[in-house]
Amino acid sequence: MAKKFYVVWQGRTPGIYRDWNSCKQQIDKFAGAKYKSFLSLQEAEAAFKTGRSSATGGGEKKSKSTSRKSTANGVKTYTAAEIAHMPINVKMYTDGGCDPNPGKAGSGMAVYRNEALESLWYGCYNPAGTNNTAELNALNQAFILAKTESESGQSVAIFCDSKYAIQCITQWAVGWQKKGWKKAGGEIKNLPLIQEMFARYQTIKNQVQVLHVNGHVGVEGNELADRMSMLAIQRKEKAFLPYQDKSSIAHILSLRAG
């Protein structure tokens, strides 16, 4: 029997595995697991890097049992250690803040390339916003940048500490759209923004992972995105701009937290 290589795009630890048992450990009972087998390591590496499947590989698989449970079980939360071991070129962290809630809101993002901090972003200030809207705005900005990165051949993962924002776009919006953008419980809050984001997500969902990380647990990227969201409120910056201050990471982390 020919040896196979397994690509896990969505699982406990995305990556390339050289045997089925190792692959299975990453996808078994994992909500929304996405994986595929390939006949050569070169094909597997190319598919993992681009997020796309190859015609010569085994059929792409998405576990029916885990897919059905995705809404009920929510989303998996990734630890700093798990994130560090992901062979992803570009890792983006997003966060939104509001003081009070509702009140003055802002969004932030931290972008890492090959594990090194590349840029920080802040903005989307709203004097009468909410925490959820701020989280969605931050994730939306990450989608915009992720599309450019994925089109240039980079592997991308977005880490957001808002399960609400993640589930709105990756899970719930599918059903809302089918029902004419309505839900049984009543109004869909932030609907125009969600519709815009959902349309954008459809263009990148096969290349970009959107994953959850807990906030304020010491994950550097998340902490930096948090400080940027507070800076957006402080400066009342409505655009989404790169942070130009060349201060050390330690200094930035010492700024006001959300």
C-alpha positions as CSV (number, residue, x, y, z in Angstrom):
1,M,0.0,0.0,0.0
2,A,1.3,3.4,-1.0
3,K,2.3,5.7,1.9
4,K,0.0,8.7,2.4
5,F,0.5,12.1,3.9
6,Y,-2.3,13.8,5.7
7,V,-3.0,17.6,5.7
8,V,-5.1,19.0,8.6
9,W,-6.3,22.5,7.9
10,Q,-8.8,22.6,10.8
11,G,-8.1,20.4,13.8
12,R,-6.5,20.5,17.2
13,T,-3.1,21.3,15.7
14,P,-3.2,22.0,11.9
15,G,-0.2,20.6,10.0
16,I,1.1,17.7,7.9
17,Y,1.0,14.2,9.4
18,R,2.8,11.1,8.1
19,D,0.3,8.4,9.4
20,W,-3.4,8.1,9.8
21,N,-3.4,7.7,13.6
22,S,-1.5,11.0,14.1
23,C,-4.0,12.7,11.8
24,K,-6.9,11.1,13.6
25,Q,-5.8,12.5,16.9
26,Q,-6.1,16.0,15.5
27,I,-9.6,15.6,14.0
28,D,-11.4,13.1,16.1
29,K,-14.4,14.8,17.8
30,F,-13.1,18.2,16.6
31,A,-15.9,20.5,15.5
32,G,-15.5,21.4,11.8
33,A,-12.4,19.3,11.2
34,K,-11.1,19.6,7.7
35,Y,-8.4,17.3,6.4
36,K,-7.2,15.3,3.3
37,S,-4.7,12.6,2.3
38,F,-2.0,13.0,-0.4
39,L,0.2,10.5,-2.1
40,S,3.4,12.6,-1.8
41,L,4.9,15.0,0.8
42,Q,5.4,17.6,-1.9
43,E,1.7,17.7,-2.7
44,A,0.8,17.8,1.0
45,E,3.2,20.7,1.6
46,A,1.8,22.7,-1.3
47,A,-1.8,22.0,-0.3
48,F,-1.2,23.0,3.3
49,K,0.7,26.2,2.4
50,T,-2.1,27.4,0.0
51,G,-5.0,25.9,2.0
52,R,-6.2,24.3,-1.2
53,S,-6.7,20.6,-2.1
54,S,-4.9,18.8,-5.0
55,A,-6.6,16.7,-7.6
56,T,-4.3,13.7,-6.9
57,G,-5.0,13.6,-3.3
58,G,-7.7,11.6,-1.5
59,G,-11.1,13.3,-1.3
60,E,-11.2,16.2,1.1
61,K,-13.1,15.3,4.2
62,K,-15.1,17.2,6.7
63,S,-16.5,15.1,9.5
64,K,-20.3,15.0,9.5
65,S,-20.5,14.2,13.1
66,T,-18.3,17.1,14.2
67,S,-19.9,19.5,11.7
68,R,-23.3,18.8,13.2
69,K,-22.0,19.5,16.6
70,S,-20.1,22.7,15.7
71,T,-23.0,25.1,16.6
72,A,-23.9,23.3,19.8
73,N,-20.4,22.9,21.0
74,G,-19.2,26.3,20.0
75,V,-15.6,26.6,18.9
76,K,-12.3,25.2,20.2
77,T,-10.0,27.5,22.1
78,Y,-6.3,27.3,21.2
79,T,-3.6,27.8,23.8
80,A,-0.4,29.7,23.2
81,A,1.6,26.5,23.0
82,E,-0.8,25.1,20.3
83,I,-0.6,28.3,18.3
84,A,3.2,28.4,18.5
85,H,3.4,24.9,16.9
86,M,1.1,25.7,14.0
87,P,3.2,25.9,10.8
88,I,1.4,29.1,9.6
89,N,3.2,31.9,7.8
90,V,1.0,34.8,8.9
91,K,-0.8,34.8,12.2
92,M,-3.2,37.7,13.0
93,Y,-4.7,38.5,16.4
94,T,-7.8,40.7,16.7
95,D,-9.6,42.3,19.6
96,G,-12.2,44.9,20.2
97,G,-12.9,47.0,23.3
98,C,-15.7,49.2,24.6
99,D,-15.6,51.6,27.6
100,P,-18.3,51.4,28.9
101,N,-20.3,48.8,27.1
102,P,-22.2,50.2,25.1
103,G,-20.0,53.3,24.8
104,K,-16.7,54.3,23.2
105,A,-15.5,51.4,21.1
106,G,-12.3,50.6,19.2
107,S,-10.6,47.7,17.4
108,G,-7.0,46.4,17.3
109,M,-4.9,43.9,15.4
110,A,-1.4,42.4,15.8
111,V,0.2,40.7,12.8
112,Y,3.0,38.2,13.0
113,R,5.0,36.8,10.1
114,N,7.1,33.7,10.6
115,E,6.6,34.1,14.4
116,A,8.0,37.7,14.5
117,L,5.8,40.7,15.2
118,E,5.4,42.6,11.9
119,S,2.7,45.3,12.5
120,L,0.1,46.6,14.9
121,W,-3.2,48.2,13.8
122,Y,-5.8,50.3,15.6
123,G,-9.0,52.2,14.7
124,C,-12.7,51.8,13.9
125,Y,-13.5,54.2,16.7
126,N,-17.3,54.5,17.4
127,P,-18.4,56.9,20.2
128,A,-21.6,54.9,20.6
129,G,-20.5,51.3,19.9
130,T,-20.6,48.0,21.7
131,N,-18.0,45.4,22.5
132,N,-19.5,43.0,20.0
133,T,-19.4,45.5,17.2
134,A,-15.8,46.3,18.0
135,E,-14.8,42.6,17.9
136,L,-16.6,42.3,14.5
137,N,-14.8,45.3,13.1
138,A,-11.4,44.0,14.2
139,L,-12.1,40.6,12.6
140,N,-13.4,42.3,9.4
141,Q,-10.1,44.2,9.1
142,A,-8.2,40.9,9.5
143,F,-10.3,39.4,6.7
144,I,-9.3,42.2,4.4
145,L,-5.6,41.7,5.1
146,A,-5.9,37.9,5.0
147,K,-7.3,37.9,1.5
148,T,-4.3,39.8,0.2
149,E,-1.9,37.5,2.1
150,S,-3.6,34.3,0.9
151,E,-3.7,35.5,-2.7
152,S,0.1,35.9,-2.5
153,G,0.5,32.3,-1.4
154,Q,0.9,32.8,2.4
155,S,-0.8,30.5,4.8
156,V,-2.9,32.5,7.2
157,A,-4.7,32.0,10.6
158,I,-6.7,34.6,12.4
159,F,-7.0,34.4,16.2
160,C,-10.0,36.2,17.8
161,D,-11.0,36.1,21.5
162,S,-14.7,36.7,20.7
163,K,-16.6,33.5,20.1
164,Y,-19.6,35.6,19.2
165,A,-17.7,37.2,16.3
166,I,-16.3,33.9,15.1
167,Q,-19.6,32.1,15.3
168,C,-21.6,34.9,13.7
169,I,-19.5,34.7,10.5
170,T,-18.4,31.0,10.3
171,Q,-21.5,29.3,11.7
172,W,-24.7,31.3,12.2
173,A,-24.6,33.5,9.1
174,V,-25.2,30.5,6.9
175,G,-28.6,29.8,8.4
176,W,-29.5,33.5,8.7
177,Q,-28.8,34.0,5.0
178,K,-30.9,31.0,4.0
179,K,-33.8,32.4,6.0
180,G,-33.6,35.8,4.4
181,W,-31.3,37.2,7.1
182,K,-33.8,36.5,9.9
183,K,-33.6,34.4,13.0
184,A,-36.3,33.0,15.2
185,G,-35.1,34.9,18.3
186,G,-35.8,38.3,16.6
187,E,-33.4,41.0,15.4
188,I,-29.9,40.1,14.2
189,K,-27.7,42.8,15.7
190,N,-24.9,44.3,13.7
191,L,-26.6,42.8,10.5
192,P,-25.1,45.1,7.8
193,L,-21.6,44.5,9.2
194,I,-22.2,40.8,9.4
195,Q,-23.5,40.6,5.9
196,E,-20.4,42.4,4.6
197,M,-18.1,40.1,6.6
198,F,-19.9,37.0,5.6
199,A,-19.6,37.8,1.9
200,R,-15.9,38.5,2.4
201,Y,-15.4,35.3,4.4
202,Q,-16.9,33.2,1.5
203,T,-13.9,34.3,-0.6
204,I,-11.2,33.2,1.9
205,K,-12.8,30.4,4.0
206,N,-10.9,27.7,2.2
207,Q,-7.5,29.4,2.6
208,V,-7.8,31.2,6.0
209,Q,-8.4,29.7,9.4
210,V,-10.5,31.6,11.9
211,L,-9.7,30.3,15.4
212,H,-10.5,31.2,19.0
213,V,-8.0,32.2,21.7
214,N,-8.9,33.3,25.2
215,G,-8.3,36.9,26.1
216,H,-6.0,38.2,28.8
217,V,-4.3,34.8,29.4
218,G,-0.8,36.0,28.4
219,V,-1.0,35.3,24.6
220,E,1.2,38.1,23.4
221,G,-0.6,38.7,20.1
222,N,-3.9,38.9,21.8
223,E,-2.6,41.3,24.5
224,L,-1.1,43.6,21.8
225,A,-4.4,43.7,19.9
226,D,-6.1,44.6,23.1
227,R,-3.8,47.5,23.7
228,M,-4.4,48.7,20.2
229,S,-8.2,48.6,20.7
230,M,-7.8,50.8,23.7
231,L,-5.5,53.2,21.8
232,A,-8.2,53.5,19.2
233,I,-10.6,54.7,21.9
234,Q,-8.0,57.1,23.4
235,R,-7.1,58.6,20.0
236,K,-10.7,58.4,18.7
237,E,-9.3,57.1,15.4
238,K,-12.1,56.1,13.0
239,A,-9.8,54.8,10.2
240,F,-7.8,51.6,10.7
241,L,-4.2,52.5,10.7
242,P,-0.8,51.0,11.4
243,Y,0.7,51.9,14.7
244,Q,3.9,53.8,14.0
245,D,5.4,54.0,17.4
246,K,8.6,52.0,17.5
247,S,8.4,51.3,21.3
248,S,9.3,47.9,22.6
249,I,6.7,45.2,23.0
250,A,7.1,45.5,26.8
251,H,6.2,49.2,26.6
252,I,3.1,48.6,24.5
253,L,2.0,45.9,26.9
254,S,2.3,48.4,29.7
255,L,-0.3,50.6,28.0
256,R,-3.9,50.6,29.2
257,A,-5.6,47.2,28.9
258,G,-9.2,46.6,27.9
